[in-house]
């Protein structure tokens, strides 16, 4: 076995029931978990996440396929081999599973009873040190019914980590906790696991803790896929489409209210994507993400009744702003590059200020030469900065010439600001995707 791979699953299938009631739960599961890696598994209830976790923990017999845990093959494993595998695994569950007749320290000590290197006083000192590391120094003699939910989960983490396991398996460890307690216990588990050099495979529905992951995988109907594939599937479900080329038509036909709801849901989806750090899988449909950005940009132009709409992105390598989306009313596609500090768009990106200009030709930043070259007559402009989730300017959206009006309204500006905030999230996701593909815009 590769010494850096602690979990290797190949073509694992699992079934519940017998005869006519036999039902397949896991389908051809293949995955790897490296030493020191933190992997989060997401997915709806009943999709098979806990079943897979119990197989990896040696708590359930493997039926079909190959599963190696820390170098030990689980197919056909007897009690002795399963016991040896479990000695090197720490478990943290939604229900902390503490024994109520034992104190916090005694619960932790139980976890090292099978480890001769921690026999006697050494085991007690080890348990006390681990409880202290999770912030339970003053509650070692308390019984579980004397502890809060977060404190019980801290004891469960100490119990899981006390014997220096190479693998931690956690099943919904924050589900029964409030936001602060959940974040606290996950941070403790993350920091201690990194310190001890063990791997974590965690099942969770809690999007607030995705950012601790090195990688996120998703389980759907007993099948594993990358988190980014799940994002793609969710976007397609939101839009009720199957092909990327349906995006432009579908979004252009939405009412304003339906579009704003879609924009909100899409933003939430991409925030999930951005919370996952160091993703190893690229976005599975880069063309779809490109088309989504174009469709959303054109839609905000349609809602604001602009003749032209352009989405500019900052290219840090060249110091230029370039048009990610630039299209005229007639559908003509434009390629535009301007210096970062030039004109209205440059000012908006540099200062982060929104500019709503009722008369372009009276504004000192407007460059009339552009109109002279193109033959277009610019009347009014609404230009809004786009920032990433860290507040850094990455571009701007510019709307030209509101139809049937002397200027863009306050409502147009407010809708534009909300749109720009959402596009910042989606564009940051696009930039990260492009970086994985080797075609990212330098920043």
C-alpha positions in Angstrom: 0.0 0.0 0.0 1.1 3.6 -0.7 2.1 4.8 2.8 0.3 8.1 2.2 -3.1 6.4 1.6 -4.9 5.4 4.8 -8.2 4.6 3.2 -8.5 2.9 -0.3 -12.0 1.9 -1.4 -12.4 0.1 -4.8 -15.8 -0.8 -6.2 -17.5 -1.2 -2.8 -21.2 -2.3 -3.0 -23.5 -2.8 0.0 -27.0 -4.3 0.4 -29.6 -4.4 3.2 -32.2 -7.1 3.5 -32.5 -10.5 1.9 -34.5 -12.1 -0.9 -37.1 -9.9 -2.4 -36.4 -7.3 0.2 -32.8 -7.0 -0.7 -31.9 -3.4 -1.5 -28.6 -1.9 -2.7 -27.4 1.0 -0.5 -23.9 1.7 -1.9 -23.0 1.5 -5.6 -19.4 1.0 -6.8 -17.8 3.3 -4.2 -14.2 4.2 -5.1 -12.3 6.8 -3.1 -8.9 7.5 -1.4 -8.0 9.4 1.8 -4.5 10.5 2.2 -2.5 10.7 5.5 -3.2 14.0 7.2 -6.1 14.9 4.9 -9.4 16.2 6.1 -12.2 15.1 3.8 -15.8 16.1 4.3 -18.7 14.0 2.9 -22.0 15.8 2.2 -25.3 14.6 0.8 -28.9 14.2 1.7 -30.2 11.9 4.5 -30.5 8.3 3.5 -27.9 8.6 0.7 -25.6 6.0 2.3 -23.0 8.2 4.1 -23.2 6.6 7.5 -23.2 3.1 6.0 -20.0 3.9 4.2 -18.5 5.4 7.4 -19.3 2.2 9.4 -17.7 0.0 6.8 -14.5 2.1 6.9 -14.6 1.9 10.7 -14.8 -1.8 10.8 -18.2 -1.6 12.4 -19.9 -3.4 9.6 -18.8 -6.4 7.4 -17.7 -5.6 3.9 -19.9 -7.4 1.3 -18.5 -6.6 -2.2 -15.4 -4.8 -3.4 -12.1 -4.0 -1.7 -11.6 -1.7 1.2 -8.1 -1.2 2.8 -7.9 0.7 6.1 -4.4 1.6 7.1 -3.1 -1.2 4.9 -5.5 -3.9 6.2 -7.9 -5.4 3.7 -11.5 -5.5 5.2 -12.8 -8.0 2.7 -13.2 -11.3 4.6 -11.7 -9.8 7.8 -12.2 -11.8 11.0 -12.7 -10.5 14.5 -9.0 -10.2 15.2 -8.2 -8.1 12.1 -11.3 -5.9 12.7 -10.2 -5.3 16.3 -6.7 -4.4 15.2 -8.1 -2.0 12.6 -10.4 -0.3 15.1 -7.5 0.3 17.5 -6.1 2.8 15.0 -9.4 4.6 14.4 -11.1 7.3 16.5 -14.9 7.7 16.3 -16.9 10.9 16.9 -20.7 10.6 16.4 -23.7 12.9 16.5 -24.8 11.2 19.7 -21.6 11.4 21.8 -22.2 7.9 23.1 -20.6 8.5 26.5 -21.3 6.2 29.4 -23.4 8.1 31.9 -22.1 6.0 34.8 -18.5 7.2 34.2 -16.9 10.6 34.6 -15.4 12.5 31.6 -11.9 11.2 32.5 -13.1 7.6 32.8 -14.9 7.8 29.5 -11.7 8.9 27.8 -9.6 6.3 29.7 -11.8 3.5 28.4 -10.7 4.3 24.8 -7.1 3.4 25.6 -7.8 0.2 27.5 -6.6 -1.9 24.6 -3.4 0.1 24.2 -0.7 -1.4 26.5 1.5 1.6 26.0 -1.0 3.6 28.0 -1.5 1.2 30.9 -2.0 2.3 34.5 -1.1 5.8 35.6 0.2 6.6 32.1 -3.3 6.2 30.7 -4.8 8.4 33.4 -2.3 11.2 32.7 -2.9 10.8 29.0 -6.7 11.1 29.4 -6.3 14.2 31.6 -3.9 15.9 29.2 -6.3 15.2 26.3 -9.3 16.6 28.2 -7.3 19.7 29.1 -6.5 20.2 25.4 -10.2 20.3 24.6 -10.9 22.8 27.3 -12.3 20.3 29.9 -9.6 20.6 32.6 -12.1 21.8 35.3 -14.8 19.2 34.4 -12.8 15.9 34.3 -14.7 14.5 37.3 -18.1 15.5 36.0 -20.6 13.0 34.7 -22.2 13.4 31.2 -25.5 14.5 32.7 -23.6 17.4 34.4 -22.2 18.6 31.0 -23.7 20.6 28.2 -24.1 19.2 24.7 -20.9 21.0 23.5 -19.0 19.8 26.5 -20.0 16.2 26.0 -18.9 16.4 22.4 -15.5 17.8 23.6 -15.2 14.7 25.8 -16.1 12.5 22.8 -13.3 14.2 20.7 -10.8 13.7 23.5 -11.8 10.0 23.6 -11.4 9.7 19.9 -8.0 11.3 19.8 -6.4 10.1 23.1 -4.8 6.9 21.6 -3.2 8.8 18.7 -5.2 7.1 16.0 -4.2 7.5 12.3 -7.9 8.0 11.2 -10.8 9.9 12.7 -14.3 9.1 11.5 -16.9 11.6 12.4 -20.6 11.3 11.7 -22.6 14.6 12.0 -20.5 15.8 15.0 -22.2 19.2 15.1 -25.8 18.3 14.3 -27.0 18.6 17.9 -25.0 21.7 18.7 -25.7 25.4 18.3 -23.5 27.5 15.9 -20.8 28.4 18.4 -20.6 25.1 20.1 -20.5 23.3 16.8 -17.7 25.5 15.5 -15.7 25.1 18.7 -15.7 21.3 18.6 -14.9 21.1 14.9 -12.0 23.6 15.4 -10.7 21.5 18.3 -10.9 18.3 16.3 -9.3 20.0 13.3 -6.4 21.5 15.3 -5.6 18.4 17.3 -5.9 16.1 14.3 -3.5 18.3 12.3 -1.1 18.4 15.3 -1.2 14.6 15.6 -1.0 14.0 11.8 -4.1 11.9 11.5 -6.7 11.9 8.7 -10.3 12.9 9.2 -13.3 11.7 7.2 -16.4 13.6 8.4 -20.0 13.4 7.4 -21.9 16.6 7.8 -24.9 18.7 6.6 -23.4 21.7 8.3 -22.2 24.2 5.6 -20.7 26.4 8.3 -17.8 24.0 8.8 -16.9 23.2 5.2 -13.9 25.5 5.2 -11.8 23.1 7.4 -11.8 20.6 4.6 -8.9 19.8 2.2 -11.5 18.1 0.0 -15.2 17.7 -0.2 -17.0 14.7 -1.7 -20.8 14.2 -2.1 -23.0 11.1 -1.7 -26.2 11.0 -3.7 -28.4 7.8 -3.8 -25.5 5.6 -2.7 -23.0 7.0 -5.3 -20.0 9.2 -4.6 -19.2 12.3 -6.7 -17.1 15.4 -6.3 -18.6 18.3 -4.5 -18.2 20.4 -7.6 -20.3 17.8 -9.6 -22.9 18.2 -6.9 -22.8 22.0 -7.4 -23.3 21.6 -11.1 -26.2 19.2 -10.5 -27.8 21.6 -8.1 -27.6 24.5 -10.6 -29.2 22.4 -13.3 -32.0 21.4 -10.9 -32.5 25.0 -9.9 -32.9 26.0 -13.6 -34.8 22.8 -14.6 -32.3 22.3 -17.5 -30.2 19.5 -18.8 -27.9 21.2 -21.3 -25.7 24.3 -20.9 -27.0 25.9 -24.1 -30.5 26.2 -22.5 -29.2 28.6 -19.9 -29.4 31.8 -21.8 -32.9 31.1 -23.1 -34.2 29.9 -19.7 -32.8 32.8 -17.7 -33.9 35.4 -20.2 -37.5 34.2 -19.9 -37.6 34.5 -16.1 -39.6 37.2 -14.4 -37.7 39.7 -12.3 -38.9 38.1 -9.0 -38.0 34.6 -10.3 -34.6 35.7 -11.4 -33.8 37.4 -8.1 -34.8 34.2 -6.3 -32.6 32.2 -8.7 -29.7 34.6 -8.2 -30.0 34.2 -4.4 -30.0 30.4 -4.5 -27.1 30.3 -7.0 -25.1 32.6 -4.8 -25.6 30.3 -1.8 -24.5 27.4 -3.9 -21.3 29.1 -5.0 -20.6 30.2 -1.4 -20.6 26.5 -0.5 -18.1 26.0 -3.4 -15.9 28.8 -2.1 -16.0 27.5 1.5 -14.3 24.3 0.3 -10.5 24.9 0.3 -8.0 23.2 -1.9 -10.6 21.3 -4.0 -8.9 18.6 -6.1 -11.7 18.3 -8.7 -12.3 21.1 -11.2 -15.8 22.3 -11.8 -17.2 19.6 -14.0 -18.9 21.9 -16.4 -16.8 25.0 -17.0 -18.8 25.9 -20.0 -21.9 25.9 -17.9 -20.4 28.3 -15.4 -19.2 30.6 -18.3 -22.7 30.6 -19.7 -24.3 31.2 -16.3 -22.2 34.3 -15.8 -23.2 35.6 -19.3 -26.8 34.8 -18.8 -27.0 36.6 -15.4 -25.2 39.6 -16.8 -27.5 40.0 -19.7 -30.5 39.5 -17.5 -29.6 42.4 -15.2 -29.2 44.5 -18.3 -32.7 43.4 -19.4 -34.2 44.1 -16.0 -32.6 47.6 -15.9 -33.7 48.2 -19.6 -30.1 49.0 -20.6 -29.1 49.1 -24.3 -25.7 47.6 -23.5 -24.2 45.7 -20.5 -20.6 44.8 -20.0 -19.0 42.8 -17.3 -15.3 43.7 -16.8 -12.8 41.6 -14.9 -9.4 42.7 -13.5 -6.3 41.1 -15.1 -3.6 41.6 -12.5 -0.9 40.4 -14.8 -1.4 43.1 -17.4 -3.0 45.8 -15.3 -6.0 45.8 -17.6 -9.7 45.4 -17.3 -11.1 43.1 -19.9 -14.6 42.2 -20.9 -15.8 38.9 -19.7 -19.2 39.7 -21.1 -19.8 42.5 -23.5 -22.9 42.4 -25.8 -24.9 45.0 -27.6 -28.6 45.2 -27.9 -28.4 43.5 -31.2 -26.4 40.6 -29.9 -23.0 41.6 -31.2 -20.2 40.4 -29.0 -17.4 42.8 -28.2 -13.8 42.4 -27.0 -12.8 45.3 -24.8 -9.5 46.0 -22.9 -8.8 49.2 -21.0 -6.1 50.2 -18.5 -7.1 49.5 -14.8 -7.1 53.1 -13.8 -8.7 54.5 -17.0 -12.2 56.1 -17.3 -15.3 55.4 -15.4 -14.9 51.6 -15.0 -11.3 52.0 -13.8 -12.4 54.6 -11.2 -15.2 52.3 -9.9 -12.8 49.3 -9.6 -10.1 51.4 -7.9 -12.4 53.2 -5.4 -15.1 50.7 -4.9 -17.7 53.4 -5.5 -20.9 53.0 -7.5 -21.4 55.7 -10.2 -24.8 56.6 -11.6 -24.2 59.2 -14.3 -27.3 60.8 -15.9 -25.3 62.6 -18.6 -22.1 60.9 -19.7 -20.8 63.8 -21.8 -20.7 66.1 -18.8 -18.7 63.7 -16.6 -15.0 64.4 -16.3 -14.1 60.6 -16.4 -16.0 59.8 -19.6 -13.9 59.3 -22.7 -15.7 60.6 -25.8 -13.1 59.0 -28.1 -14.7 55.6 -27.5 -18.0 56.9 -28.9 -16.2 58.5 -31.8 -14.5 55.2 -32.7 -17.6 53.1 -32.4 -20.2 55.5 -33.6 -22.2 54.8 -30.5 -23.8 57.7 -28.5 -23.6 57.2 -24.8 -26.2 59.1 -22.8 -26.2 57.7 -19.3 -24.2 55.1 -17.3 -24.6 52.9 -14.3 -21.3 51.3 -13.2 -21.0 49.1 -10.1 -17.9 47.5 -8.5 -17.7 43.7 -8.1 -15.8 42.3 -5.1 -14.9 38.8 -4.0 -15.9 37.4 -0.6 -12.8 39.0 0.9 -13.9 42.5 -0.2 -11.2 42.8 -3.0 -12.3 44.4 -6.2 -12.2 41.9 -9.1 -14.2 43.8 -11.7 -17.2 45.9 -12.5 -20.5 45.8 -14.3 -21.4 48.7 -16.6 -24.9 49.5 -18.0 -25.3 52.0 -20.8 -28.3 54.0 -21.9 -31.5 53.2 -20.1 -34.3 52.7 -22.6 -37.0 55.3 -22.5 -35.5 57.2 -19.6 -33.1 60.1 -19.1 -31.1 58.1 -16.5 -30.9 54.9 -14.4 -33.2 55.1 -11.4 -32.5 54.5 -7.7 -34.2 51.1 -8.0 -31.9 50.2 -10.9 -28.9 51.1 -8.7 -30.2 49.1 -5.7 -30.9 46.1 -7.9 -27.5 46.5 -9.5 -25.7 46.6 -6.2 -27.4 43.4 -5.1 -26.5 41.8 -8.4 -22.9 42.9 -8.2 -22.6 41.3 -4.7 -23.9 38.0 -6.0 -21.8 38.1 -9.1 -18.7 38.6 -6.8 -19.3 35.2 -5.3 -20.0 33.5 -8.6 -17.1 35.1 -10.4 -14.7 34.2 -7.5 -15.9 30.6 -8.0 -15.2 31.0 -11.8 -11.7 32.3 -11.1 -10.9 29.4 -8.8 -12.3 27.0 -11.4 -10.2 28.6 -14.1 -7.1 28.4 -11.9 -7.6 24.6 -11.6 -7.9 24.5 -15.4 -4.7 26.5 -15.9 -6.4 29.5 -17.5 -7.1 31.8 -14.5 -7.0 35.5 -14.7 -4.1 36.8 -12.7 -5.0 39.0 -9.8 
